Amino acid sequence: MATKVNTFPAYFALFKVTLRQMFWSRRTVLILIGCALSLVIALIFRFTARGSVSVNGFIPQITLILYGLLANLCAIFYGTAIISDEIDGKGLTYLQMRPLHKSMMLLSKFAAYLAGTLAIIAVSHLILTGIVATHAKLDKNVLYHIGMSLRYTASFALTLLAYGALATVLAAKFKYPVLLGLLFVMGWEGITAAEFMPMGIKRLSISHYLFALFPDYKLPRYQIDGFLGESPPSVGVALLVIVLLTVGLLWLAIRIFREREYLM
């Protein structure tokens, strides 16, 4: 009689190995430099800023611009590494010889990517919030801004999900996934976010729906309108689009990963 083998420890071990590889990679050095830069800017701002308007708008602006960029880079760099690192390091051959399902292998590595990148961004942003939140000119107290930091982290989690799933598809299908991912995120997504773009074009980008879910606290109205256009999607619609897009892209990545023979 056939017996069922408990494969959960194997998938959990793959999760931990992927996390360890993430944190000891050159990509992490680049991301940590970006996080450190934001903290240095926050420290300088904390002790030099005097105006109420600039003080209250600092965290939202640096979160949108700098941390938004870091989240995008994390998604492309680490999302593509889910598959490409195993191919380059010959680890995929070993994994394929184990009694593991390819779909669960990919999802285990994707979960590690999401947990690792979110931890880096969340901790960095919480430290930044702690630096700035004690400024006397801020309208709200420290606890309010810590709560806002958690809301920003939730927004970045959606960014990492959507763009990470896209990056995984690119890594499963193409030879230069990082380049293609950067061209999409920095090129297409940047162009569609421009104020002069018509709504029909804006709706074809992932960033359009991510902006709709980003907290608009202390962001200028013109900036929000420039990103979202005249008729932005509701929170419910934007969230549904991001969830369906993430699920669809992960399904596509799994299908390509299961059917394609990778040359080692």
C-alpha positions as CSV (number, residue, x, y, z in Angstrom):
1,M,0.0,0.0,0.0
2,A,1.3,3.4,-1.0
3,T,2.1,5.8,1.9
4,K,1.9,9.5,1.7
5,V,5.1,11.4,2.3
6,N,4.9,14.6,4.3
7,T,6.7,17.0,2.0
8,F,6.0,20.1,4.1
9,P,9.4,20.1,5.8
10,A,11.1,20.0,2.4
11,Y,9.1,23.0,1.2
12,F,9.8,24.9,4.4
13,A,13.5,24.1,4.1
14,L,13.4,25.5,0.5
15,F,11.6,28.6,2.0
16,K,14.4,29.1,4.5
17,V,17.2,28.4,2.0
18,T,15.7,31.0,-0.4
19,L,15.5,33.6,2.5
20,R,19.1,33.0,3.4
21,Q,20.2,33.3,-0.3
22,M,18.3,36.6,-0.5
23,F,19.9,38.2,2.5
24,W,23.4,37.2,1.4
25,S,23.1,38.4,-2.1
26,R,24.5,41.6,-3.8
27,R,20.9,42.6,-4.5
28,T,20.3,43.0,-0.8
29,V,23.4,45.3,-0.5
30,L,21.9,47.6,-3.1
31,I,18.5,47.7,-1.4
32,L,20.0,48.3,2.0
33,I,22.0,51.2,0.6
34,G,18.7,52.6,-0.7
35,C,17.2,52.1,2.8
36,A,20.2,53.7,4.5
37,L,20.0,56.7,2.2
38,S,16.4,57.3,3.1
39,L,17.3,57.1,6.8
40,V,20.1,59.6,6.4
41,I,17.8,62.0,4.5
42,A,15.3,61.6,7.3
43,L,17.9,62.4,10.0
44,I,19.1,65.5,8.2
45,F,15.5,66.6,7.6
46,R,14.5,65.9,11.2
47,F,17.0,68.4,12.6
48,T,16.9,71.0,9.9
49,A,13.2,71.4,8.8
50,R,11.2,74.1,10.3
51,G,8.1,74.7,8.2
52,S,4.9,72.8,9.2
53,V,3.9,72.1,5.6
54,S,7.2,70.5,4.6
55,V,7.4,68.5,7.9
56,N,3.9,67.1,7.5
57,G,4.5,66.2,3.9
58,F,7.9,64.6,4.3
59,I,6.9,61.1,5.2
60,P,4.2,60.7,2.5
61,Q,6.5,62.1,-0.2
62,I,9.6,60.1,0.6
63,T,7.4,57.0,1.0
64,L,5.8,57.5,-2.4
65,I,9.0,58.4,-4.3
66,L,11.9,56.6,-2.7
67,Y,10.3,53.6,-1.0
68,G,8.1,53.2,-4.1
69,L,11.2,52.9,-6.1
70,L,12.8,50.5,-3.6
71,A,9.7,48.3,-3.7
72,N,9.8,48.2,-7.5
73,L,13.5,47.3,-7.5
74,C,12.9,44.6,-4.9
75,A,10.1,43.0,-7.0
76,I,12.2,42.9,-10.1
77,F,15.5,41.9,-8.6
78,Y,14.2,39.3,-6.2
79,G,11.2,38.2,-8.2
80,T,13.4,37.2,-11.2
81,A,15.9,35.5,-8.9
82,I,13.2,33.0,-7.8
83,I,14.0,31.0,-11.0
84,S,17.0,32.5,-12.6
85,D,19.3,32.0,-9.6
86,E,18.5,28.3,-9.5
87,I,19.2,28.0,-13.2
88,D,22.5,29.9,-12.9
89,G,23.6,28.1,-9.8
90,K,22.6,24.6,-11.1
91,G,20.3,24.2,-8.1
92,L,17.2,23.6,-10.3
93,T,18.7,20.2,-11.4
94,Y,18.9,19.1,-7.8
95,L,15.5,20.3,-6.9
96,Q,13.9,18.5,-9.9
97,M,15.4,15.2,-8.7
98,R,13.6,15.6,-5.4
99,P,10.0,14.3,-4.9
100,L,8.7,17.9,-5.0
101,H,6.0,19.5,-7.1
102,K,7.3,22.2,-9.3
103,S,4.3,24.4,-8.5
104,M,4.9,24.2,-4.7
105,M,8.6,24.7,-5.2
106,L,7.9,28.0,-7.0
107,L,5.3,29.1,-4.5
108,S,7.6,28.3,-1.6
109,K,10.3,30.5,-3.1
110,F,7.8,33.2,-3.9
111,A,6.6,33.2,-0.3
112,A,10.2,33.6,0.8
113,Y,10.8,36.5,-1.6
114,L,7.6,38.2,-0.3
115,A,8.5,37.7,3.4
116,G,12.1,38.8,3.0
117,T,11.5,41.9,0.9
118,L,8.6,43.1,3.0
119,A,10.6,42.7,6.1
120,I,13.4,44.9,4.7
121,I,11.1,47.6,3.6
122,A,8.8,47.5,6.6
123,V,11.6,47.7,9.2
124,S,13.3,50.5,7.3
125,H,10.1,52.5,6.9
126,L,9.3,52.0,10.6
127,I,12.7,53.4,11.6
128,L,12.2,56.3,9.3
129,T,8.8,57.0,10.8
130,G,10.3,56.9,14.3
131,I,13.0,59.4,13.3
132,V,10.5,62.0,11.9
133,A,7.4,61.3,14.0
134,T,8.9,63.1,17.1
135,H,9.1,66.5,15.2
136,A,7.2,69.2,17.0
137,K,5.6,70.5,13.9
138,L,3.8,67.3,13.0
139,D,0.0,67.4,13.2
140,K,-0.5,63.9,14.5
141,N,1.1,62.0,17.4
142,V,3.6,59.2,17.1
143,L,1.1,56.3,17.3
144,Y,-0.8,57.7,14.4
145,H,2.3,57.8,12.2
146,I,3.2,54.3,13.2
147,G,-0.2,53.2,12.1
148,M,0.4,55.0,8.8
149,S,3.7,53.2,8.4
150,L,1.8,49.9,8.7
151,R,-0.7,51.1,6.0
152,Y,2.2,52.0,3.7
153,T,3.7,48.6,4.3
154,A,0.4,46.9,3.3
155,S,0.4,49.0,0.2
156,F,4.0,47.9,-0.6
157,A,3.0,44.3,0.0
158,L,0.5,44.6,-2.9
159,T,3.2,46.2,-5.0
160,L,5.6,43.3,-4.2
161,L,2.9,40.8,-5.0
162,A,1.9,42.2,-8.4
163,Y,5.3,43.1,-9.7
164,G,6.9,40.0,-8.1
165,A,4.5,37.8,-9.9
166,L,5.2,39.6,-13.2
167,A,9.0,39.2,-12.6
168,T,8.5,35.5,-11.9
169,V,6.8,35.0,-15.3
170,L,9.6,36.9,-17.0
171,A,12.2,34.7,-15.3
172,A,10.3,31.5,-16.3
173,K,10.0,32.5,-19.9
174,F,12.8,34.8,-21.0
175,K,16.6,34.9,-20.9
176,Y,17.1,38.5,-19.6
177,P,14.2,38.9,-17.1
178,V,15.8,41.7,-15.0
179,L,16.2,43.9,-18.1
180,L,12.7,43.3,-19.3
181,G,11.3,43.9,-15.8
182,L,13.1,47.2,-15.4
183,L,12.0,48.3,-18.9
184,F,8.4,47.6,-17.9
185,V,8.5,49.2,-14.4
186,M,10.6,52.2,-15.2
187,G,9.4,52.5,-18.8
188,W,5.8,51.6,-19.4
189,E,4.6,52.1,-15.9
190,G,6.4,55.5,-15.6
191,I,5.0,56.7,-18.9
192,T,1.4,55.7,-18.1
193,A,1.6,57.5,-14.8
194,A,2.3,60.8,-16.5
195,E,-0.4,63.5,-16.1
196,F,-1.0,64.0,-19.8
197,M,-1.8,60.3,-20.5
198,P,-5.4,59.6,-21.3
199,M,-7.4,57.3,-18.9
200,G,-7.6,54.5,-21.4
201,I,-3.8,54.2,-21.3
202,K,-3.6,54.6,-17.5
203,R,-6.0,51.7,-17.0
204,L,-3.6,49.4,-18.9
205,S,-0.9,49.8,-16.2
206,I,-0.5,48.0,-12.9
207,S,0.7,51.2,-11.2
208,H,-2.7,52.8,-11.9
209,Y,-4.4,50.3,-9.5
210,L,-1.6,50.4,-7.0
211,F,-1.8,54.2,-6.8
212,A,-5.5,53.9,-6.0
213,L,-4.6,51.7,-3.0
214,F,-1.8,54.0,-1.7
215,P,-2.7,56.1,1.3
216,D,-3.2,59.7,0.2
217,Y,-2.5,61.3,3.6
218,K,-0.9,64.8,3.1
219,L,-0.3,64.2,-0.6
220,P,-1.2,67.2,-2.8
221,R,-4.4,66.8,-4.8
222,Y,-2.7,67.6,-8.1
223,Q,-0.2,64.8,-7.5
224,I,-2.9,62.3,-6.9
225,D,-4.9,63.5,-9.9
226,G,-1.8,63.3,-12.1
227,F,-1.3,59.7,-11.2
228,L,-4.9,58.5,-11.3
229,G,-6.6,60.8,-13.8
230,E,-10.1,62.1,-13.7
231,S,-11.9,58.9,-12.9
232,P,-9.8,56.7,-10.6
233,P,-10.9,53.1,-9.7
234,S,-12.5,52.5,-6.4
235,V,-10.5,50.8,-3.6
236,G,-12.5,47.6,-4.1
237,V,-12.0,47.5,-7.8
238,A,-8.3,48.3,-7.6
239,L,-7.8,45.6,-4.9
240,L,-9.7,43.0,-7.0
241,V,-7.6,43.8,-10.1
242,I,-4.4,43.5,-8.2
243,V,-5.4,40.1,-6.6
244,L,-6.7,38.7,-9.9
245,L,-3.6,39.9,-11.7
246,T,-1.3,38.4,-9.1
247,V,-3.1,35.0,-9.1
248,G,-3.2,35.0,-12.9
249,L,0.5,35.8,-13.3
250,L,1.5,33.2,-10.7
251,W,-0.6,30.6,-12.5
252,L,1.1,31.5,-15.8
253,A,4.5,31.3,-14.2
254,I,3.8,27.9,-12.7
255,R,2.5,26.6,-16.0
256,I,5.6,27.8,-17.9
257,F,7.9,26.5,-15.1
258,R,6.3,23.1,-15.2
259,E,6.3,22.6,-19.0
260,R,9.6,24.2,-19.9
261,E,12.9,22.3,-20.0
262,Y,15.7,24.5,-18.7
263,L,19.2,24.1,-20.1
264,M,21.7,23.9,-17.3
